[in-house]
């Protein structure tokens, strides 16, 4: 396969899409940090503007999770893209990994944000020890559950590919000795 083959261009486009989505998820995590501050203060305060006293939906715990989780998911997705490129995945593995990472980021973002405003923290479609089930909880749970499946698939492909290439590298090094 040459550098300019259609398959290589497709992989390169996917690589950039994974990074772009990861950085967007990270950016949304940063926005959650601003909402965390407003939630802690029970007001929107942007100096030197007047304070606007408002109750931010969700909980401080939920905004902390959305903030830290969004940042970590964005970093994981960006790192995953770089690892995909380093491992030179097959087109099929690239597709599963790239789209799996993208789905992971958005599913987790939906989980954090919807779970934060749900009564049951999005841990189930029904009632949990934290509260009754509601539409936000169902969206969080179903989105997060779907994302979790794709996260496991993408990370397993990266791990298997790395082990495969480590074995190939070891074999070629022992042949060179």
N, CA and C atoms as an extended XYZ file, in Angstrom:
531
Properties=species:S:1:pos:R:3:atomname:S:1:resname:S:1:resid:I:1 pbc="F F F"
N         0.842       -1.173        0.000 N   UNK     1
C         0.000        0.000        0.000 CA  UNK     1
C         0.892        1.242        0.000 C   UNK     1
N         0.673        2.140       -0.933 N   UNK     2
C         1.480        3.352       -1.014 CA  UNK     2
C         0.940        4.404       -0.063 C   UNK     2
N         1.759        5.419        0.154 N   UNK     3
C         1.386        6.482        1.075 CA  UNK     3
C         0.119        7.206        0.631 C   UNK     3
N        -0.161        7.233       -0.683 N   UNK     4
C        -1.292        7.990       -1.185 CA  UNK     4
C        -2.484        7.103       -1.547 C   UNK     4
N        -2.503        5.866       -1.089 N   UNK     5
C        -3.614        4.986       -1.408 CA  UNK     5
C        -4.885        5.458       -0.704 C   UNK     5
N        -6.065        5.157       -1.268 N   UNK     6
C        -7.323        5.578       -0.648 CA  UNK     6
C        -7.464        5.049        0.771 C   UNK     6
N        -7.021        3.813        1.027 N   UNK     7
C        -7.144        3.245        2.360 CA  UNK     7
C        -6.329        4.043        3.376 C   UNK     7
N        -5.136        4.491        2.974 N   UNK     8
C        -4.295        5.281        3.866 CA  UNK     8
C        -4.927        6.639        4.154 C   UNK     8
N        -5.531        7.258        3.143 N   UNK     9
C        -6.210        8.544        3.352 CA  UNK     9
C        -7.390        8.377        4.295 C   UNK     9
N        -8.107        7.250        4.154 N   UNK    10
C        -9.243        6.985        5.027 CA  UNK    10
C        -8.774        6.833        6.472 C   UNK    10
N        -7.665        6.113        6.686 N   UNK    11
C        -7.114        5.929        8.035 CA  UNK    11
C        -6.651        7.257        8.618 C   UNK    11
N        -6.033        8.086        7.786 N   UNK    12
C        -5.566        9.386        8.252 CA  UNK    12
C        -6.748       10.277        8.639 C   UNK    12
N        -7.811       10.248        7.839 N   UNK    13
C        -9.013       11.029        8.161 CA  UNK    13
C        -9.603       10.567        9.494 C   UNK    13
N        -9.692        9.238        9.683 N   UNK    14
C       -10.216        8.688       10.932 CA  UNK    14
C        -9.336        9.106       12.111 C   UNK    14
N        -8.033        9.052       11.937 N   UNK    15
C        -7.086        9.471       12.969 CA  UNK    15
C        -7.394       10.908       13.426 C   UNK    15
N        -7.577       11.816       12.463 N   UNK    16
C        -7.868       13.209       12.808 CA  UNK    16
C        -9.260       13.366       13.406 C   UNK    16
N       -10.225       12.566       12.947 N   UNK    17
C       -11.564       12.605       13.540 CA  UNK    17
C       -11.538       12.172       15.001 C   UNK    17
N       -10.761       11.146       15.298 N   UNK    18
C       -10.650       10.678       16.688 CA  UNK    18
C       -10.058       11.788       17.552 C   UNK    18
N        -8.996       12.416       17.096 N   UNK    19
C        -8.387       13.504       17.864 CA  UNK    19
C        -9.369       14.666       18.030 C   UNK    19
N       -10.042       15.056       16.948 N   UNK    20
C       -10.982       16.178       17.015 CA  UNK    20
C       -12.109       15.898       18.005 C   UNK    20
N       -12.649       14.694       17.968 N   UNK    21
C       -13.708       14.343       18.913 CA  UNK    21
C       -13.183       14.283       20.345 C   UNK    21
N       -11.983       13.748       20.524 N   UNK    22
C       -11.393       13.699       21.863 CA  UNK    22
C       -11.186       15.090       22.447 C   UNK    22
N       -10.703       16.012       21.629 N   UNK    23
C       -10.475       17.376       22.129 CA  UNK    23
C       -11.793       18.109       22.370 C   UNK    23
N       -12.833       17.767       21.611 N   UNK    24
C       -14.151       18.360       21.853 CA  UNK    24
C       -14.730       17.842       23.169 C   UNK    24
N       -14.583       16.549       23.417 N   UNK    25
C       -15.019       15.971       24.692 CA  UNK    25
C       -14.252       16.622       25.845 C   UNK    25
N       -12.952       16.808       25.673 N   UNK    26
C       -12.136       17.473       26.699 CA  UNK    26
C       -12.643       18.903       26.932 C   UNK    26
N       -12.951       19.619       25.853 N   UNK    27
C       -13.448       20.994       25.965 CA  UNK    27
C       -14.764       21.033       26.754 C   UNK    27
N       -15.641       20.072       26.501 N   UNK    28
C       -16.902       20.004       27.248 CA  UNK    28
C       -16.630       19.707       28.720 C   UNK    28
N       -15.601       18.908       29.000 N   UNK    29
C       -15.182       18.680       30.384 CA  UNK    29
C       -14.713       19.965       31.048 C   UNK    29
N       -14.038       20.819       30.292 N   UNK    30
C       -13.619       22.118       30.835 CA  UNK    30
C       -14.829       23.001       31.130 C   UNK    30
N       -15.831       22.963       30.253 N   UNK    31
C       -17.069       23.719       30.501 CA  UNK    31
C       -17.733       23.224       31.783 C   UNK    31
N       -17.714       21.911       32.009 N   UNK    32
C       -18.278       21.357       33.240 CA  UNK    32
C       -17.552       21.912       34.466 C   UNK    32
N       -16.265       22.219       34.323 N   UNK    33
C       -15.517       22.831       35.427 CA  UNK    33
C       -16.042       24.222       35.763 C   UNK    33
N       -16.429       24.974       34.748 N   UNK    34
C       -17.021       26.296       34.986 CA  UNK    34
C       -18.362       26.132       35.698 C   UNK    34
N       -19.158       25.161       35.246 N   UNK    35
C       -20.440       24.913       35.912 CA  UNK    35
C       -20.236       24.404       37.335 C   UNK    35
N       -19.155       23.679       37.577 N   UNK    36
C       -18.815       23.262       38.942 CA  UNK    36
C       -18.613       24.483       39.830 C   UNK    36
N       -17.882       25.458       39.345 N   UNK    37
C       -17.655       26.684       40.131 CA  UNK    37
C       -18.989       27.377       40.407 C   UNK    37
N       -19.808       27.537       39.372 N   UNK    38
C       -21.105       28.194       39.558 CA  UNK    38
C       -21.993       27.401       40.514 C   UNK    38
N       -21.916       26.069       40.451 N   UNK    39
C       -22.691       25.216       41.350 CA  UNK    39
C       -22.241       25.395       42.798 C   UNK    39
N       -20.927       25.472       43.005 N   UNK    40
C       -20.403       25.668       44.366 CA  UNK    40
C       -20.831       27.017       44.942 C   UNK    40
N       -20.896       28.029       44.086 N   UNK    41
C       -21.230       29.385       44.534 CA  UNK    41
C       -22.728       29.676       44.504 C   UNK    41
N       -23.525       28.787       43.916 N   UNK    42
C       -24.953       29.038       43.688 CA  UNK    42
C       -25.183       30.364       42.981 C   UNK    42
N       -24.275       30.694       42.091 N   UNK    43
C       -24.370       31.947       41.347 CA  UNK    43
C       -23.445       31.892       40.137 C   UNK    43
N       -23.804       32.673       39.129 N   UNK    44
C       -22.923       32.871       37.987 CA  UNK    44
C       -22.141       34.138       38.283 C   UNK    44
N       -20.850       33.978       38.468 N   UNK    45
C       -20.001       35.127       38.796 CA  UNK    45
C       -18.880       35.227       37.784 C   UNK    45
N       -18.929       36.291       37.005 N   UNK    46
C       -17.875       36.561       36.035 CA  UNK    46
C       -17.450       38.006       36.268 C   UNK    46
N       -16.406       38.176       37.041 N   UNK    47
C       -15.927       39.506       37.394 CA  UNK    47
C       -15.550       40.263       36.135 C   UNK    47
N       -15.861       41.485       35.981 N   UNK    48
C       -16.454       42.451       36.910 CA  UNK    48
C       -17.967       42.582       36.758 C   UNK    48
N       -18.598       41.649       36.086 N   UNK    49
C       -20.048       41.710       35.903 CA  UNK    49
C       -20.760       41.452       37.226 C   UNK    49
N       -21.994       41.913       37.322 N   UNK    50
C       -22.750       41.653       38.561 CA  UNK    50
C       -22.990       40.153       38.747 C   UNK    50
N       -23.115       39.739       39.978 N   UNK    51
C       -23.379       38.344       40.317 CA  UNK    51
C       -24.833       38.038       39.968 C   UNK    51
N       -25.037       36.890       39.307 N   UNK    52
C       -26.377       36.456       38.962 CA  UNK    52
C       -26.663       35.211       39.785 C   UNK    52
N       -27.457       35.383       40.840 N   UNK    53
C       -27.754       34.268       41.729 CA  UNK    53
C       -28.709       33.309       41.025 C   UNK    53
N       -28.245       32.095       40.861 N   UNK    54
C       -29.007       31.079       40.140 CA  UNK    54
C       -28.633       29.709       40.694 C   UNK    54
N       -29.594       28.826       40.666 N   UNK    55
C       -29.324       27.463       41.103 CA  UNK    55
C       -28.985       26.628       39.869 C   UNK    55
N       -27.770       26.143       39.817 N   UNK    56
C       -27.321       25.317       38.697 CA  UNK    56
C       -27.883       23.910       38.902 C   UNK    56
N       -28.553       23.339       37.881 N   UNK    57
C       -29.060       21.967       38.036 CA  UNK    57
C       -27.910       20.987       38.285 C   UNK    57
N       -28.212       19.894       38.929 N   UNK    58
C       -27.198       18.892       39.207 CA  UNK    58
C       -26.580       19.104       40.573 C   UNK    58
N       -25.575       18.321       40.857 N   UNK    59
C       -24.908       18.382       42.158 CA  UNK    59
C       -23.438       18.739       41.981 C   UNK    59
N       -22.835       19.183       43.052 N   UNK    60
C       -21.399       19.463       43.019 CA  UNK    60
C       -20.628       18.190       42.653 C   UNK    60
N       -21.018       17.070       43.235 N   UNK    61
C       -20.382       15.789       42.925 CA  UNK    61
C       -20.522       15.465       41.446 C   UNK    61
N       -21.704       15.708       40.891 N   UNK    62
C       -21.937       15.437       39.482 CA  UNK    62
C       -21.112       16.320       38.562 C   UNK    62
N       -20.968       17.608       38.918 N   UNK    63
C       -20.155       18.513       38.100 CA  UNK    63
C       -18.678       18.182       38.215 C   UNK    63
N       -18.256       17.721       39.397 N   UNK    64
C       -16.865       17.273       39.530 CA  UNK    64
C       -16.608       16.085       38.614 C   UNK    64
N       -17.544       15.132       38.603 N   UNK    65
C       -17.397       13.945       37.750 CA  UNK    65
C       -17.396       14.340       36.277 C   UNK    65
N       -18.300       15.236       35.874 N   UNK    66
C       -18.362       15.658       34.470 CA  UNK    66
C       -17.097       16.409       34.065 C   UNK    66
N       -16.548       17.181       34.992 N   UNK    67
C       -15.325       17.952       34.720 CA  UNK    67
C       -14.120       17.017       34.566 C   UNK    67
N       -13.849       16.242       35.597 N   UNK    68
C       -12.685       15.356       35.578 CA  UNK    68
C       -12.865       14.242       34.540 C   UNK    68
N       -14.061       13.674       34.485 N   UNK    69
C       -14.323       12.603       33.527 CA  UNK    69
C       -14.190       13.073       32.088 C   UNK    69
N       -14.695       14.265       31.800 N   UNK    70
C       -14.580       14.795       30.442 CA  UNK    70
C       -13.139       15.033       30.038 C   UNK    70
N       -12.370       15.591       30.962 N   UNK    71
C       -10.955       15.828       30.666 CA  UNK    71
C       -10.223       14.507       30.451 C   UNK    71
N       -10.437       13.555       31.353 N   UNK    72
C        -9.742       12.264       31.226 CA  UNK    72
C       -10.184       11.491       29.985 C   UNK    72
N       -11.466       11.553       29.650 N   UNK    73
C       -11.932       10.892       28.432 CA  UNK    73
C       -11.305       11.520       27.200 C   UNK    73
N       -11.222       12.844       27.169 N   UNK    74
C       -10.593       13.519       26.034 CA  UNK    74
C        -9.132       13.131       25.886 C   UNK    74
N        -8.424       13.071       27.001 N   UNK    75
C        -7.014       12.675       26.970 CA  UNK    75
C        -6.886       11.212       26.530 C   UNK    75
N        -7.757       10.341       27.053 N   UNK    76
C        -7.714        8.930       26.668 CA  UNK    76
C        -7.962        8.775       25.165 C   UNK    76
N        -8.919        9.505       24.634 N   UNK    77
C        -9.238        9.390       23.213 CA  UNK    77
C        -8.077        9.919       22.362 C   UNK    77
N        -7.512       11.064       22.757 N   UNK    78
C        -6.356       11.594       22.028 CA  UNK    78
C        -5.170       10.645       22.072 C   UNK    78
N        -4.910       10.087       23.250 N   UNK    79
C        -3.813        9.121       23.372 CA  UNK    79
C        -4.110        7.870       22.555 C   UNK    79
N        -5.371        7.433       22.572 N   UNK    80
C        -5.757        6.272       21.778 CA  UNK    80
C        -5.499        6.489       20.296 C   UNK    80
N        -5.774        7.702       19.816 N   UNK    81
C        -5.517        8.017       18.405 CA  UNK    81
C        -4.035        7.909       18.091 C   UNK    81
N        -3.206        8.430       18.972 N   UNK    82
C        -1.758        8.362       18.752 CA  UNK    82
C        -1.272        6.913       18.796 C   UNK    82
N        -1.836        6.134       19.698 N   UNK    83
C        -1.466        4.718       19.790 CA  UNK    83
C        -1.913        3.980       18.534 C   UNK    83
N        -3.124        4.298       18.037 N   UNK    84
C        -3.601        3.691       16.786 CA  UNK    84
C        -2.588        3.909       15.671 C   UNK    84
N        -2.111        5.132       15.561 N   UNK    85
C        -1.169        5.467       14.495 CA  UNK    85
C         0.160        4.744       14.692 C   UNK    85
N         0.643        4.708       15.915 N   UNK    86
C         1.922        4.047       16.205 CA  UNK    86
C         1.852        2.551       15.908 C   UNK    86
N         0.716        1.933       16.187 N   UNK    87
C         0.571        0.493       15.982 CA  UNK    87
C         0.284        0.127       14.531 C   UNK    87
N         0.038        1.109       13.674 N   UNK    88
C        -0.278        0.848       12.265 CA  UNK    88
C        -1.327       -0.253       12.140 C   UNK    88
N        -2.491       -0.010       12.711 N   UNK    89
C        -3.564       -0.999       12.732 CA  UNK    89
C        -4.060       -1.316       11.326 C   UNK    89
N        -4.588       -2.514       11.166 N   UNK    90
C        -5.237       -2.879        9.906 CA  UNK    90
C        -6.457       -1.963        9.729 C   UNK    90
N        -6.954       -1.834        8.493 N   UNK    91
C        -8.132       -0.981        8.291 CA  UNK    91
C        -9.318       -1.386        9.173 C   UNK    91
N        -9.553       -2.676        9.317 N   UNK    92
C       -10.682       -3.133       10.143 CA  UNK    92
C       -10.469       -2.770       11.612 C   UNK    92
N        -9.279       -3.028       12.134 N   UNK    93
C        -8.994       -2.681       13.529 CA  UNK    93
C        -9.039       -1.164       13.733 C   UNK    93
N        -8.570       -0.412       12.745 N   UNK    94
C        -8.633        1.058       12.830 CA  UNK    94
C       -10.070        1.531       12.942 C   UNK    94
N       -10.940        0.966       12.108 N   UNK    95
C       -12.351        1.370       12.126 CA  UNK    95
C       -12.982        1.081       13.488 C   UNK    95
N       -12.779       -0.131       13.986 N   UNK    96
C       -13.364       -0.494       15.280 CA  UNK    96
C       -12.800        0.362       16.405 C   UNK    96
N       -11.499        0.567       16.392 N   UNK    97
C       -10.863        1.335       17.451 CA  UNK    97
C       -11.234        2.811       17.363 C   UNK    97
N       -11.095        3.393       16.186 N   UNK    98
C       -11.372        4.818       16.028 CA  UNK    98
C       -12.803        5.174       16.373 C   UNK    98
N       -13.753        4.465       15.772 N   UNK    99
C       -15.156        4.762       16.057 CA  UNK    99
C       -15.522        4.348       17.474 C   UNK    99
N       -14.880        3.305       17.984 N   UNK   100
C       -15.116        2.920       19.381 CA  UNK   100
C       -14.686        4.014       20.345 C   UNK   100
N       -13.537        4.627       20.088 N   UNK   101
C       -13.072        5.719       20.944 CA  UNK   101
C       -13.987        6.936       20.830 C   UNK   101
N       -14.419        7.246       19.617 N   UNK   102
C       -15.329        8.383       19.438 CA  UNK   102
C       -16.639        8.130       20.187 C   UNK   102
N       -17.209        6.939       20.022 N   UNK   103
C       -18.444        6.606       20.750 CA  UNK   103
C       -18.232        6.628       22.252 C   UNK   103
N       -17.085        6.164       22.700 N   UNK   104
C       -16.756        6.200       24.127 CA  UNK   104
C       -16.858        7.621       24.668 C   UNK   104
N       -16.226        8.550       23.986 N   UNK   105
C       -16.213        9.934       24.465 CA  UNK   105
C       -17.588       10.534       24.563 C   UNK   105
N       -18.390       10.347       23.528 N   UNK   106
C       -19.726       10.953       23.533 CA  UNK   106
C       -20.666       10.228       24.482 C   UNK   106
N       -20.574        8.906       24.559 N   UNK   107
C       -21.429        8.163       25.484 CA  UNK   107
C       -21.113        8.541       26.930 C   UNK   107
N       -19.840        8.670       27.256 N   UNK   108
C       -19.472        9.056       28.616 CA  UNK   108
C       -19.873       10.497       28.916 C   UNK   108
N       -19.767       11.373       27.930 N   UNK   109
C       -20.199       12.756       28.129 CA  UNK   109
C       -21.695       12.791       28.420 C   UNK   109
N       -22.473       12.042       27.648 N   UNK   110
C       -23.918       11.954       27.893 CA  UNK   110
C       -24.172       11.372       29.274 C   UNK   110
N       -23.427       10.330       29.630 N   UNK   111
C       -23.601        9.719       30.955 CA  UNK   111
C       -23.357       10.736       32.067 C   UNK   111
N       -22.249       11.462       32.014 N   UNK   112
C       -21.930       12.418       33.080 CA  UNK   112
C       -22.970       13.531       33.179 C   UNK   112
N       -23.340       14.096       32.043 N   UNK   113
C       -24.246       15.246       32.067 CA  UNK   113
C       -25.673       14.826       32.409 C   UNK   113
N       -26.200       13.779       31.769 N   UNK   114
C       -27.565       13.330       32.070 CA  UNK   114
C       -27.638       12.716       33.462 C   UNK   114
N       -26.606       11.951       33.842 N   UNK   115
C       -26.584       11.360       35.178 CA  UNK   115
C       -26.560       12.405       36.276 C   UNK   115
N       -25.965       13.544       35.991 N   UNK   116
C       -25.886       14.612       36.977 CA  UNK   116
C       -27.250       15.228       37.280 C   UNK   116
N       -28.134       15.246       36.314 N   UNK   117
C       -29.452       15.843       36.555 CA  UNK   117
C       -30.528       14.791       36.802 C   UNK   117
N       -30.147       13.512       36.808 N   UNK   118
C       -31.137       12.462       37.067 CA  UNK   118
C       -31.261       12.217       38.568 C   UNK   118
N       -32.402       11.681       38.946 N   UNK   119
C       -32.624       11.383       40.362 CA  UNK   119
C       -31.791       10.191       40.832 C   UNK   119
N       -31.530        9.244       39.925 N   UNK   120
C       -30.829        8.013       40.320 CA  UNK   120
C       -29.365        7.976       39.883 C   UNK   120
N       -28.820        9.127       39.510 N   UNK   121
C       -27.431        9.281       39.051 CA  UNK   121
C       -27.134        8.555       37.745 C   UNK   121
N       -28.150        8.103       37.052 N   UNK   122
C       -27.950        7.435       35.772 CA  UNK   122
C       -27.372        6.040       35.896 C   UNK   122
N       -27.531        5.432       37.072 N   UNK   123
C       -26.945        4.106       37.295 CA  UNK   123
C       -27.879        2.968       36.917 C   UNK   123
N       -29.089        3.308       36.498 N   UNK   124
C       -30.069        2.310       36.105 CA  UNK   124
C       -31.205        3.015       35.370 C   UNK   124
N       -32.012        2.228       34.669 N   UNK   125
C       -33.221        2.790       34.077 CA  UNK   125
C       -34.271        2.960       35.167 C   UNK   125
N       -34.218        2.121       36.182 N   UNK   126
C       -35.180        2.161       37.285 CA  UNK   126
C       -34.591        2.825       38.519 C   UNK   126
N       -35.242        2.568       39.632 N   UNK   127
C       -34.827        3.149       40.912 CA  UNK   127
C       -33.492        2.563       41.375 C   UNK   127
N       -32.714        3.382       42.055 N   UNK   128
C       -31.472        2.961       42.709 CA  UNK   128
C       -31.528        3.488       44.141 C   UNK   128
N       -30.564        3.131       44.985 N   UNK   129
C       -30.540        3.709       46.336 CA  UNK   129
C       -30.443        5.243       46.332 C   UNK   129
N       -30.083        5.832       45.183 N   UNK   130
C       -29.930        7.276       45.110 CA  UNK   130
C       -31.212        7.993       44.709 C   UNK   130
N       -32.183        7.258       44.136 N   UNK   131
C       -33.430        7.891       43.729 CA  UNK   131
C       -34.174        7.075       42.693 C   UNK   131
N       -35.335        7.595       42.324 N   UNK   132
C       -36.197        6.948       41.341 CA  UNK   132
C       -35.624        7.105       39.933 C   UNK   132
N       -36.029        6.204       39.055 N   UNK   133
C       -35.635        6.306       37.662 CA  UNK   133
C       -36.383        7.440       36.977 C   UNK   133
N       -35.747        8.062       36.012 N   UNK   134
C       -36.369        9.117       35.223 CA  UNK   134
C       -35.755        9.112       33.832 C   UNK   134
N       -36.223        9.974       32.966 N   UNK   135
C       -35.747        9.972       31.579 CA  UNK   135
C       -34.253       10.300       31.503 C   UNK   135
N       -33.790       11.260       32.308 N   UNK   136
C       -32.361       11.606       32.305 CA  UNK   136
C       -31.525       10.416       32.773 C   UNK   136
N       -32.010        9.702       33.776 N   UNK   137
C       -31.298        8.518       34.255 CA  UNK   137
C       -31.241        7.423       33.212 C   UNK   137
N       -32.338        7.227       32.479 N   UNK   138
C       -32.365        6.214       31.426 CA  UNK   138
C       -31.411        6.586       30.301 C   UNK   138
N       -31.396        7.860       29.909 N   UNK   139
C       -30.474        8.318       28.855 CA  UNK   139
C       -29.033        8.111       29.297 C   UNK   139
N       -28.733        8.476       30.541 N   UNK   140
C       -27.375        8.309       31.066 CA  UNK   140
C       -26.976        6.839       31.091 C   UNK   140
N       -27.851        6.004       31.626 N   UNK   141
C       -27.537        4.585       31.770 CA  UNK   141
C       -27.368        3.897       30.422 C   UNK   141
N       -28.323        4.114       29.515 N   UNK   142
C       -28.256        3.444       28.212 CA  UNK   142
C       -27.091        3.968       27.379 C   UNK   142
N       -26.864        5.276       27.400 N   UNK   143
C       -25.730        5.852       26.671 CA  UNK   143
C       -24.404        5.377       27.238 C   UNK   143
N       -24.275        5.426       28.555 N   UNK   144
C       -23.040        4.984       29.201 CA  UNK   144
C       -22.790        3.499       29.006 C   UNK   144
N       -23.851        2.698       29.079 N   UNK   145
C       -23.703        1.253       28.881 CA  UNK   145
C       -23.250        0.906       27.477 C   UNK   145
N       -23.840        1.574       26.485 N   UNK   146
C       -23.427        1.352       25.099 CA  UNK   146
C       -21.972        1.782       24.915 C   UNK   146
N       -21.634        2.927       25.451 N   UNK   147
C       -20.259        3.416       25.340 CA  UNK   147
C       -19.263        2.481       25.994 C   UNK   147
N       -19.657        1.894       27.116 N   UNK   148
C       -18.758        0.996       27.836 CA  UNK   148
C       -18.384       -0.207       26.967 C   UNK   148
N       -19.340       -0.723       26.221 N   UNK   149
C       -19.068       -1.866       25.339 CA  UNK   149
C       -18.015       -1.485       24.300 C   UNK   149
N       -18.187       -0.310       23.669 N   UNK   150
C       -17.238        0.124       22.648 CA  UNK   150
C       -15.880        0.491       23.244 C   UNK   150
N       -15.872        0.961       24.490 N   UNK   151
C       -14.608        1.249       25.162 CA  UNK   151
C       -13.803       -0.036       25.328 C   UNK   151
N       -14.461       -1.085       25.826 N   UNK   152
C       -13.772       -2.366       26.007 CA  UNK   152
C       -13.243       -2.895       24.681 C   UNK   152
N       -14.042       -2.799       23.625 N   UNK   153
C       -13.617       -3.295       22.308 CA  UNK   153
C       -12.388       -2.520       21.825 C   UNK   153
N       -12.463       -1.183       21.859 N   UNK   154
C       -11.353       -0.355       21.355 CA  UNK   154
C       -10.069       -0.606       22.136 C   UNK   154
N       -10.167       -0.640       23.454 N   UNK   155
C        -8.969       -0.827       24.281 CA  UNK   155
C        -8.416       -2.239       24.114 C   UNK   155
N        -9.290       -3.237       23.982 N   UNK   156
C        -8.828       -4.615       23.770 CA  UNK   156
C        -8.088       -4.724       22.435 C   UNK   156
N        -8.599       -4.063       21.396 N   UNK   157
C        -7.920       -4.095       20.095 CA  UNK   157
C        -6.541       -3.454       20.204 C   UNK   157
N        -6.457       -2.319       20.888 N   UNK   158
C        -5.147       -1.661       21.051 CA  UNK   158
C        -4.174       -2.559       21.816 C   UNK   158
N        -4.656       -3.171       22.900 N   UNK   159
C        -3.786       -4.043       23.697 CA  UNK   159
C        -3.338       -5.250       22.874 C   UNK   159
N        -4.266       -5.911       22.194 N   UNK   160
C        -3.919       -7.087       21.387 CA  UNK   160
C        -2.944       -6.713       20.278 C   UNK   160
N        -3.174       -5.602       19.622 N   UNK   161
C        -2.276       -5.165       18.552 CA  UNK   161
C        -0.874       -4.883       19.086 C   UNK   161
N        -0.796       -4.268       20.250 N   UNK   162
C         0.512       -3.977       20.846 CA  UNK   162
C         1.233       -5.276       21.221 C   UNK   162
N         0.491       -6.238       21.822 N   UNK   163
C         1.105       -7.526       22.151 CA  UNK   163
C         1.547       -8.254       20.884 C   UNK   163
N         0.710       -8.208       19.836 N   UNK   164
C         1.080       -8.840       18.560 CA  UNK   164
C         2.369       -8.239       18.021 C   UNK   164
N         2.459       -6.923       18.022 N   UNK   165
C         3.644       -6.270       17.475 CA  UNK   165
C         4.855       -6.455       18.374 C   UNK   165
N         4.639       -6.560       19.681 N   UNK   166
C         5.764       -6.846       20.586 CA  UNK   166
C         6.325       -8.232       20.299 C   UNK   166
N         5.444       -9.205       20.032 N   UNK   167
C         5.896      -10.556       19.695 CA  UNK   167
C         6.635      -10.584       18.375 C   UNK   167
N         6.148       -9.848       17.390 N   UNK   168
C         6.812       -9.765       16.085 CA  UNK   168
C         8.186       -9.111       16.223 C   UNK   168
N         8.249       -8.051       17.015 N   UNK   169
C         9.523       -7.354       17.230 CA  UNK   169
C        10.517       -8.260       17.941 C   UNK   169
N        10.060       -9.007       18.921 N   UNK   170
C        10.942       -9.915       19.660 CA  UNK   170
C        11.486      -10.993       18.742 C   UNK   170
N        10.614      -11.534       17.873 N   UNK   171
C        11.043      -12.585       16.942 CA  UNK   171
C        12.083      -12.031       15.965 C   UNK   171
N        11.856      -10.836       15.445 N   UNK   172
C        12.807      -10.285       14.471 CA  UNK   172
C        14.126       -9.916       15.155 C   UNK   172
N        14.081       -9.507       16.415 N   UNK   173
C        15.325       -9.191       17.129 CA  UNK   173
C        16.132      -10.450       17.399 C   UNK   173
N        15.456      -11.570       17.714 N   UNK   174
C        16.202      -12.811       17.970 CA  UNK   174
C        16.757      -13.385       16.672 C   UNK   174
N        16.116      -13.127       15.543 N   UNK   175
C        16.664      -13.558       14.251 CA  UNK   175
C        17.883      -12.729       13.873 C   UNK   175
N        17.895      -11.455       14.287 N   UNK   176
C        19.040      -10.576       13.987 CA  UNK   176
C        20.254      -10.911       14.840 C   UNK   176
N        20.049      -11.550       15.974 N   UNK   177
C        21.175      -11.835       16.887 CA  UNK   177
C        22.062      -12.930       16.397 C   UNK   177
